[in-house]
Amino acid sequence: MTDDGKLDGEGPKGLLKKILPRGLSGKLLVLTIFVIMLTEVFVFVPSVANFRLTWLADHFVTGEATSLVLEKITGEDVPENIQKELLSLTQTEMMVVRRDGASQILASNELPYNVHRHIMLEAPGRLQAVRSIADAMDTLMFGGDRTIRVYGPMKQRNGTLELLMNEKPLRDAMLMYAGNVLLISLAISIFYWSCGFYDITGVSHPAHATHVPRHAGVFQRS
């Protein structure tokens, strides 16, 4: 600390130089971190968005199979305990089938629901890919206590299936997946940095280097 209250080493610049790593290995570390961060933007974000769509598609398939069973039960109401078990199995709050202009509620926990997001499962495309990335980031940052409506055409029969779901199970699964991907990326970056650091230190300090005295071979006379 100098008399005028400034830090030694040219103020903030000197402090910055002390914080930043020095030498070739330090520069390699900074470059590795930068490359990993850049890779996360172009790989990690689309990967999380794809995981979200896959999770929704899997639950939609399970919901369609469950709805098929519920529709087969005709002539009598489905017991409430069976409805709750099926809804719990598919992690949904309400299951609706729309066909020929008519709607049929197959199972439901409570009514009414305040739906925050509407998600249509459709064929992938460029616009859908960009939208899925934005929706995935929205789920990660703001999701958790919202109700979402997932709907789309059924594959096994005609009609449209609608599932009302709590967003929390989806967000929890996305957070776990994102954490695993980040840990793997961190492990890979540390591994590559360690390999690069070993190579650099090996070149800078060869293991078999020997020191030859400047006056080797000169003998003193007795």
Backbone as numpy.savetxt, mean C-alpha at the origin, in Angstrom:
# Nx Ny Nz CAx CAy CAz Cx Cy Cz
29.54 28.05 18.94 28.69 29.23 18.94 29.57 30.46 18.94
29.36 31.43 18.03 30.16 32.64 17.95 29.56 33.71 18.84
30.28 34.86 18.94 29.84 35.94 19.82 28.52 36.56 19.35
28.28 36.61 18.03 27.05 37.23 17.53 25.86 36.28 17.51
26.01 35.06 18.12 24.89 34.13 18.24 24.73 33.19 17.08
25.62 33.23 16.09 25.51 32.34 14.94 26.24 31.03 15.20
25.82 30.02 14.51 26.47 28.73 14.64 27.81 28.76 13.95
28.74 27.98 14.50 30.04 27.84 13.87 29.90 27.13 12.53
30.84 27.37 11.64 30.81 26.70 10.35 29.84 27.35 9.39
29.77 28.70 9.40 28.95 29.48 8.47 27.46 29.26 8.73
27.04 29.20 9.98 25.64 29.17 10.33 24.94 27.90 9.90
23.72 28.02 9.33 22.94 26.84 8.94 23.65 25.95 7.94
24.47 26.55 7.06 25.19 25.74 6.08 26.17 24.79 6.77
26.83 25.30 7.81 27.75 24.43 8.53 27.03 23.32 9.25
25.82 23.62 9.83 25.04 22.58 10.49 24.55 21.55 9.49
24.17 21.99 8.29 23.71 21.08 7.26 24.83 20.15 6.82
26.04 20.68 6.73 27.17 19.84 6.35 27.46 18.78 7.41
27.23 19.13 8.69 27.47 18.15 9.74 26.42 17.05 9.74
25.17 17.41 9.36 24.09 16.42 9.37 24.22 15.47 8.20
24.48 16.01 7.00 24.55 15.18 5.81 25.77 14.26 5.85
25.64 13.03 5.39 26.78 12.11 5.38 27.85 12.57 4.41
29.10 12.30 4.76 30.22 12.72 3.93 30.81 11.52 3.20
31.62 11.81 2.23 32.32 10.75 1.50 31.45 10.12 0.45
32.07 9.20 -0.27 31.38 8.50 -1.35 30.27 7.60 -0.82
30.49 6.97 0.32 29.46 6.09 0.88 28.23 6.88 1.31
28.45 8.09 1.85 27.33 8.94 2.23 26.52 9.38 1.03
27.21 9.75 -0.04 26.50 10.14 -1.25 25.73 8.96 -1.84
26.30 7.77 -1.73 25.61 6.58 -2.22 24.35 6.33 -1.41
24.41 6.56 -0.11 23.24 6.37 0.74 22.13 7.35 0.35
22.49 8.62 0.14 21.49 9.61 -0.25 20.88 9.26 -1.59
21.72 8.83 -2.53 21.22 8.45 -3.86 20.30 7.23 -3.78
20.66 6.27 -2.93 19.82 5.08 -2.77 18.46 5.44 -2.21
18.43 6.31 -1.20 17.17 6.74 -0.61 16.32 7.47 -1.64
16.94 8.32 -2.45 16.20 9.06 -3.47 15.59 8.12 -4.51
16.38 7.13 -4.94 15.88 6.18 -5.94 14.74 5.36 -5.38
14.86 4.94 -4.12 13.80 4.15 -3.50 12.53 4.97 -3.37
12.64 6.23 -2.98 11.46 7.09 -2.87 10.81 7.28 -4.23
11.61 7.45 -5.26 11.07 7.60 -6.61 10.39 6.33 -7.06
10.98 5.18 -6.70 10.37 3.90 -7.06 9.05 3.70 -6.35
8.95 4.14 -5.10 7.72 4.00 -4.35 6.57 4.74 -5.04
6.88 5.90 -5.62 5.83 6.69 -6.26 5.27 5.96 -7.47
6.14 5.35 -8.28 5.72 4.74 -9.53 5.32 3.27 -9.39
5.70 2.63 -8.30 5.40 1.21 -8.12 4.48 0.98 -6.92
4.80 1.59 -5.80 4.05 1.35 -4.57 2.59 1.80 -4.68
2.37 3.01 -5.17 1.01 3.56 -5.23 0.10 2.73 -6.15
0.52 2.42 -7.40 -0.35 1.55 -8.22 -0.54 0.16 -7.62
0.47 -0.34 -6.92 0.34 -1.66 -6.29 -0.74 -1.65 -5.22
-0.79 -0.60 -4.40 -1.82 -0.50 -3.37 -3.20 -0.34 -4.01
-3.28 0.44 -5.09 -4.56 0.61 -5.79 -5.05 -0.72 -6.37
-4.13 -1.49 -6.93 -4.51 -2.79 -7.47 -4.96 -3.75 -6.36
-4.30 -3.68 -5.21 -4.71 -4.51 -4.07 -6.13 -4.16 -3.63
-6.46 -2.89 -3.63 -7.80 -2.46 -3.25 -8.85 -3.03 -4.20
-8.60 -2.94 -5.50 -9.55 -3.47 -6.47 -9.69 -4.99 -6.35
-8.56 -5.66 -6.11 -8.60 -7.12 -5.95 -9.40 -7.51 -4.71
-9.21 -6.78 -3.63 -9.96 -7.05 -2.40 -11.45 -6.88 -2.62
-11.84 -5.80 -3.29 -13.25 -5.56 -3.56 -13.83 -6.62 -4.50
-13.05 -6.99 -5.53 -13.53 -8.00 -6.47 -13.72 -9.36 -5.79
-12.80 -9.73 -4.92 -12.93 -11.01 -4.20 -14.17 -11.03 -3.32
-14.42 -9.94 -2.62 -15.60 -9.87 -1.77 -16.88 -9.81 -2.60
-16.79 -9.22 -3.78 -17.97 -9.19 -4.65 -18.32 -10.60 -5.13
-17.30 -11.38 -5.48 -17.54 -12.76 -5.90 -18.15 -13.57 -4.76
-17.62 -13.39 -3.55 -18.19 -14.09 -2.39 -19.62 -13.64 -2.14
-19.88 -12.35 -2.31 -21.24 -11.84 -2.13 -22.20 -12.39 -3.17
-21.73 -12.54 -4.41 -22.59 -13.10 -5.45 -22.95 -14.55 -5.15
-21.98 -15.32 -4.71 -22.26 -16.72 -4.35 -23.26 -16.78 -3.19
-23.11 -15.89 -2.22 -24.03 -15.86 -1.08 -25.43 -15.46 -1.51
-25.50 -14.48 -2.42 -26.81 -14.04 -2.90 -27.52 -15.14 -3.67
-26.76 -15.96 -4.38 -27.36 -17.08 -5.11 -28.02 -18.06 -4.14
-27.36 -18.32 -3.03 -27.93 -19.21 -2.01 -29.19 -18.60 -1.41
-29.15 -17.30 -1.13 -30.31 -16.65 -0.52 -31.49 -16.61 -1.48
-31.23 -16.44 -2.77 -32.33 -16.41 -3.73 -32.97 -17.79 -3.91
-32.19 -18.83 -3.68 -32.73 -20.19 -3.82 -33.73 -20.51 -2.71
-33.61 -19.79 -1.60 -34.53 -20.03 -0.49 -35.81 -19.27 -0.78
-36.80 -19.93 -1.28 -38.07 -19.30 -1.64 -39.19 -19.84 -0.78
-40.23 -19.01 -0.68 -41.41 -19.45 0.07 -41.33 -19.20 1.55
-40.19 -18.76 2.05 -40.08 -18.49 3.49 -38.97 -17.47 3.70
-39.06 -16.75 4.78 -38.05 -15.75 5.11 -36.81 -16.42 5.67
-35.67 -15.83 5.34 -34.41 -16.35 5.86 -34.29 -15.93 7.33
-34.00 -16.84 8.24 -33.85 -16.47 9.65 -32.81 -15.37 9.83
-33.08 -14.52 10.81 -32.22 -13.36 11.03 -30.80 -13.77 11.41
-30.66 -14.83 12.19 -29.31 -15.25 12.59 -28.50 -15.75 11.40
-29.17 -16.41 10.44 -28.46 -16.86 9.23 -28.07 -15.66 8.38
-28.95 -14.67 8.28 -28.61 -13.46 7.54 -27.36 -12.78 8.12
-27.32 -12.67 9.42 -26.18 -12.00 10.07 -24.89 -12.79 9.86
-24.99 -14.11 9.91 -23.80 -14.93 9.69 -23.29 -14.78 8.26
-24.19 -14.76 7.29 -23.79 -14.60 5.90 -23.22 -13.20 5.65
-23.83 -12.20 6.24 -23.32 -10.83 6.09 -21.95 -10.69 6.75
-21.78 -11.34 7.89 -20.47 -11.30 8.55 -19.42 -12.02 7.72
-19.82 -13.12 7.07 -18.88 -13.88 6.25 -18.39 -13.05 5.06
-19.29 -12.28 4.47 -18.93 -11.46 3.31 -18.49 -10.06 3.71
-18.50 -9.74 5.01 -18.12 -8.43 5.53 -18.96 -7.32 4.89
-20.25 -7.56 4.79 -21.18 -6.58 4.22 -22.27 -6.26 5.23
-22.95 -5.12 4.99 -24.04 -4.70 5.85 -25.40 -4.92 5.20
-25.43 -4.92 3.86 -26.68 -5.16 3.16 -26.37 -5.72 1.78
-27.24 -6.60 1.31 -27.06 -7.26 0.02 -28.36 -7.10 -0.78
-28.22 -6.49 -1.99 -29.39 -6.18 -2.82 -29.15 -6.71 -4.23
-30.17 -7.31 -4.83 -30.13 -7.76 -6.22 -31.16 -6.95 -7.00
-30.71 -6.37 -8.12 -31.61 -5.60 -9.00 -31.70 -6.32 -10.34
-32.96 -6.59 -10.73 -33.18 -7.31 -11.98 -34.53 -6.91 -12.56
-34.53 -6.57 -13.87 -35.76 -6.22 -14.59 -36.52 -5.07 -13.92
-35.77 -4.09 -13.46 -36.39 -2.91 -12.86 -36.88 -3.10 -11.44
-36.67 -4.27 -10.88 -37.11 -4.54 -9.50 -35.89 -4.77 -8.60
-36.04 -4.42 -7.32 -34.96 -4.59 -6.34 -35.42 -5.54 -5.24
-34.50 -6.36 -4.79 -34.80 -7.30 -3.72 -33.67 -7.27 -2.69
-34.03 -6.94 -1.45 -33.06 -6.96 -0.36 -32.98 -8.38 0.17
-31.84 -9.01 -0.04 -31.68 -10.40 0.39 -31.31 -10.51 1.86
-30.50 -9.59 2.34 -30.08 -9.62 3.75 -29.66 -8.22 4.14
-29.89 -7.87 5.39 -29.55 -6.54 5.87 -29.42 -6.55 7.38
-28.49 -5.77 7.88 -28.31 -5.64 9.32 -29.21 -4.55 9.89
-29.01 -3.32 9.40 -29.78 -2.19 9.90 -30.11 -1.26 8.75
-31.14 -0.48 8.90 -31.54 0.53 7.94 -31.88 1.81 8.70
-31.68 3.01 8.11 -31.08 3.23 6.79 -29.57 3.36 6.89
-28.90 3.44 5.72 -27.46 3.60 5.65 -27.13 4.91 4.94
-26.14 5.60 5.47 -25.64 6.82 4.82 -24.42 6.43 3.99
-24.61 6.28 2.69 -23.56 5.81 1.79 -22.65 6.99 1.42
-21.34 6.82 1.64 -20.38 7.88 1.35 -19.72 7.73 -0.01
-19.47 6.50 -0.44 -18.80 6.28 -1.72 -19.53 5.20 -2.51
-19.57 5.38 -3.83 -20.17 4.41 -4.74 -19.07 3.88 -5.66
-18.85 2.58 -5.63 -17.77 1.96 -6.39 -18.35 0.94 -7.34
-18.14 1.15 -8.63 -18.60 0.21 -9.65 -17.44 -0.64 -10.12
-17.61 -1.94 -10.05 -16.58 -2.86 -10.54 -16.77 -3.04 -12.03
-15.81 -2.51 -12.80 -15.89 -2.53 -14.25 -14.58 -2.97 -14.84
-14.58 -3.16 -16.16 -13.37 -3.58 -16.85 -12.29 -2.52 -16.71
-11.04 -2.94 -16.48 -9.97 -1.96 -16.28 -9.66 -1.18 -17.55
-9.26 0.06 -17.37 -8.86 0.93 -18.47 -7.99 2.05 -17.92
-7.55 2.93 -18.80 -6.66 4.01 -18.34 -7.36 4.93 -17.36
-8.61 5.33 -17.70 -9.33 6.22 -16.81 -9.63 5.55 -15.49
-10.01 4.27 -15.54 -10.30 3.54 -14.31 -9.05 3.36 -13.47
-7.88 3.19 -14.14 -6.63 3.02 -13.40 -6.28 4.29 -12.63
-6.41 5.44 -13.29 -6.12 6.71 -12.61 -7.10 6.95 -11.48
-8.37 6.65 -11.74 -9.39 6.84 -10.70 -9.16 5.91 -9.52
-8.73 4.68 -9.80 -8.50 3.72 -8.71 -7.35 4.17 -7.81
-6.33 4.80 -8.39 -5.22 5.31 -7.58 -5.70 6.41 -6.65
-6.50 7.34 -7.19 -7.03 8.42 -6.36 -7.94 7.86 -5.26
-8.77 6.88 -5.60 -9.67 6.28 -4.61 -8.89 5.53 -3.54
-7.80 4.87 -3.93 -6.99 4.13 -2.96 -6.34 5.09 -1.96
-5.81 6.21 -2.46 -5.21 7.19 -1.56 -6.27 7.81 -0.64
-7.47 8.01 -1.17 -8.55 8.55 -0.35 -8.93 7.57 0.76
-8.95 6.28 0.43 -9.27 5.27 1.44 -8.21 5.22 2.53
-6.94 5.29 2.14 -5.85 5.22 3.12 -5.86 6.43 4.04
-6.11 7.61 3.50 -5.99 8.84 4.29 -7.26 9.22 5.04
-8.42 8.97 4.42 -9.66 9.46 5.01 -10.66 8.35 5.33
-10.38 7.12 4.94 -11.33 6.04 5.15 -11.30 5.50 6.57
-12.25 4.59 6.82 -12.27 3.94 8.13 -13.66 3.82 8.71
-14.39 4.92 8.75 -15.71 4.93 9.37 -16.81 5.21 8.36
-16.53 5.01 7.10 -17.52 5.32 6.06 -18.19 4.04 5.55
-19.34 4.22 4.93 -20.06 3.12 4.29 -19.91 3.26 2.78
-19.51 2.19 2.11 -19.33 2.22 0.67 -20.33 1.27 0.02
-20.70 1.61 -1.20 -21.62 0.79 -2.00 -20.85 0.23 -3.18
-20.69 -1.08 -3.20 -19.98 -1.77 -4.28 -21.01 -2.48 -5.14
-21.01 -2.20 -6.42 -22.02 -2.80 -7.29 -21.43 -3.12 -8.65
-22.12 -4.02 -9.35 -21.68 -4.43 -10.67 -22.52 -5.58 -11.19
-22.37 -5.91 -12.46 -23.14 -7.03 -13.03 -22.65 -8.36 -12.48
-23.62 -9.26 -12.28 -23.28 -10.59 -11.79 -22.83 -11.46 -12.97
-21.91 -12.37 -12.69 -21.38 -13.24 -13.73 -22.17 -14.54 -13.88
-22.74 -15.03 -12.80 -23.41 -16.32 -12.83 -24.86 -16.22 -13.30
-25.44 -15.03 -13.27 -26.83 -14.85 -13.71 -27.05 -13.38 -14.05
-28.21 -13.09 -14.65 -28.53 -11.73 -15.03 -28.84 -10.89 -13.80
-28.58 -9.60 -13.95 -28.90 -8.69 -12.86 -27.67 -8.00 -12.31
-27.92 -7.11 -11.38 -26.86 -6.33 -10.73 -26.88 -6.61 -9.23
-25.70 -6.80 -8.69 -25.57 -7.04 -7.26 -25.01 -5.80 -6.59
-25.59 -5.43 -5.46 -25.12 -4.28 -4.68 -24.77 -4.75 -3.28
-23.60 -4.33 -2.83 -23.14 -4.66 -1.48 -22.83 -3.38 -0.74
-23.45 -3.20 0.40 -23.13 -2.08 1.27 -22.16 -2.59 2.33
-21.00 -1.94 2.40 -19.92 -2.44 3.25 -19.36 -1.31 4.09
-18.87 -1.69 5.27 -18.08 -0.77 6.07 -16.66 -0.72 5.50
-16.12 0.48 5.41 -14.82 0.65 4.76 -13.65 0.24 5.64
-13.88 0.05 6.92 -12.78 -0.24 7.84 -12.03 -1.53 7.51
-12.71 -2.67 7.24 -11.94 -3.88 6.88 -11.08 -3.68 5.64
-11.58 -2.95 4.66 -10.80 -2.67 3.46 -9.58 -1.82 3.80
-9.77 -0.79 4.58 -8.65 0.09 4.94 -7.60 -0.65 5.78
-8.06 -1.48 6.71 -7.12 -2.25 7.54 -6.27 -3.20 6.67
-6.92 -3.85 5.70 -6.18 -4.74 4.81 -5.19 -3.96 3.95
-5.58 -2.77 3.49 -4.69 -1.95 2.68 -3.49 -1.46 3.49
-3.73 -1.08 4.74 -2.63 -0.62 5.60 -1.63 -1.75 5.87
-2.14 -2.94 6.09 -1.25 -4.08 6.33 -0.43 -4.38 5.07
-1.08 -4.36 3.92 -0.38 -4.62 2.66 0.65 -3.53 2.39
0.28 -2.27 2.60 1.21 -1.17 2.37 2.40 -1.26 3.30
2.16 -1.62 4.56 3.27 -1.77 5.51 4.23 -2.87 5.11
3.69 -3.99 4.63 4.56 -5.09 4.19 5.39 -4.68 2.97
4.78 -3.96 2.03 5.52 -3.52 0.85 6.62 -2.54 1.24
6.32 -1.64 2.17 7.33 -0.67 2.61 8.49 -1.37 3.31
8.19 -2.37 4.13 9.26 -3.10 4.81 10.14 -3.84 3.81
9.53 -4.45 2.80 10.31 -5.14 1.78 11.17 -4.15 1.01
10.61 -2.99 0.66 11.38 -1.98 -0.06 12.54 -1.47 0.78
12.29 -1.27 2.07 13.35 -0.82 2.96 14.45 -1.86 3.07
14.07 -3.13 3.18 15.07 -4.19 3.26 15.90 -4.27 1.98
15.26 -4.12 0.82 15.98 -4.15 -0.45 16.94 -2.98 -0.56
16.49 -1.79 -0.16 17.36 -0.61 -0.24 18.56 -0.74 0.68
18.35 -1.27 1.89 19.48 -1.47 2.81 20.45 -2.50 2.25
19.91 -3.56 1.64 20.78 -4.59 1.07 21.64 -4.03 -0.05
21.03 -3.29 -0.97 21.79 -2.73 -2.09 22.78 -1.67 -1.60
22.38 -0.88 -0.60 23.32 0.11 -0.08 24.49 -0.59 0.61
24.23 -1.67 1.33 25.31 -2.41 1.99 26.29 -2.99 0.96
25.72 -3.54 -0.13 26.60 -4.08 -1.17 27.46 -2.99 -1.79
26.81 -1.83 -2.08 27.56 -0.73 -2.66 28.60 -0.17 -1.71
28.24 -0.08 -0.43 29.18 0.42 0.57 30.38 -0.52 0.71
30.14 -1.82 0.68 31.23 -2.79 0.79 32.17 -2.69 -0.40
31.57 -2.53 -1.61 32.41 -2.41 -2.80 33.26 -1.16 -2.77
32.65 -0.05 -2.30 33.38 1.22 -2.27 34.51 1.16 -1.25
34.21 0.66 -0.06 35.25 0.58 0.96 36.32 -0.42 0.56
35.94 -1.47 -0.20 36.92 -2.43 -0.67 37.87 -1.83 -1.68
37.34 -0.92 -2.52 38.19 -0.25 -3.50 39.07 0.78 -2.84
38.48 1.50 -1.86 39.25 2.55 -1.20 40.34 2.00 -0.30
40.08 0.83 0.32 41.03 0.22 1.24 41.23 -1.24 0.85
42.02 -1.51 -0.17 42.23 -2.91 -0.60 42.74 -3.76 0.54
42.25 -4.98 0.60 42.61 -5.86 1.71 44.06 -6.31 1.63
44.59 -6.41 0.38 45.92 -6.94 0.21 46.96 -5.85 -0.05
46.57 -4.60 0.23 47.54 -3.52 0.01 48.64 -3.62 1.06
49.87 -3.43 0.64 51.02 -3.48 1.55 51.77 -2.17 1.48
52.42 -1.81 2.60 53.15 -0.56 2.68 54.65 -0.86 2.54
55.26 -0.24 1.53 56.69 -0.43 1.30 57.43 0.76 1.88
58.34 0.55 2.80 59.09 1.67 3.40 59.82 2.46 2.33
59.90 3.75 2.55 60.53 4.63 1.57 62.01 4.31 1.39
62.71 3.92 2.46 64.15 3.66 2.40 64.43 2.16 2.47
63.49 1.37 1.90 63.73 -0.08 1.94 64.96 -0.42 1.11
65.78 -1.29 1.64 66.99 -1.72 0.94 68.20 -0.90 1.27
68.02 0.19 2.02 69.17 1.02 2.42 69.63 0.55 3.79
70.82 0.14 3.88 71.36 -0.37 5.15 72.30 0.65 5.76
72.20 0.76 7.02 73.12 1.66 7.72 74.45 0.93 7.97
75.53 1.70 7.82 76.84 1.17 8.10 77.09 1.16 9.60
77.67 0.07 10.00 77.99 -0.04 11.42 79.27 0.72 11.74
